[in-house]
């Protein structure tokens, strides 16, 4: 009479052990599956374009930005939309942006600069954006693509640039003015003196105040 319940208890213990082993096996398989998915994802995305900051933060041997009160250096750039120089800009306040097409801060900053352009007429303020990175937006860690006119044109079209945006293959402007990040912005008054400089994204109100202080 007593043997029945004892056998049932043993069977219950055996069943519980089997269930635990099966659960452990299932957990192990699930863990391996997660690892496999991560590995496959990494392999598939290994050669995709990455934000340029992951490629290079700036051009090599770039000096620090010139300080407020410094006379703006002379420059001349020839582009597919004409020649731009410090002499042609003389006599009118102007904003100079040194940017990189791959830079997310530069991309977001285009909205601020478009609004600035719409609020301050061209006869009061000239605006000029110049590339300061040797690398194009399509660069990857495995394949550094040299900045080129097609890349700049694509940037201008995508972000609705309505002021001159120039390819500076030799980085002459960036080396002359200096930079410590993208974008680096300078405001120069009609006398050729730097009255404002900043690196990174700048609020519209700050830029409006800066250009007005420069006489725009």
Secondary structure, DSSP 8 states (H G I E B T S, - for coil): --HHHHHHHHHHHHHHHHHHHHHHHHHHHHHHHHHHHHHHHHHHHTTS---GGGT-SS-TT------TTSB----EEEETTEEEEHHHHTTS-EEEEEE-TT-HHHHHHHHHHHHHHHHS-TTT-EEEEEE--SB-TT-BTTB--B--HHHHHHHHHHHT--SEEE--TT-HHHHHH--SSSSEEEEE-TTSBEEEEEES---HHHHHHHHHHTT-
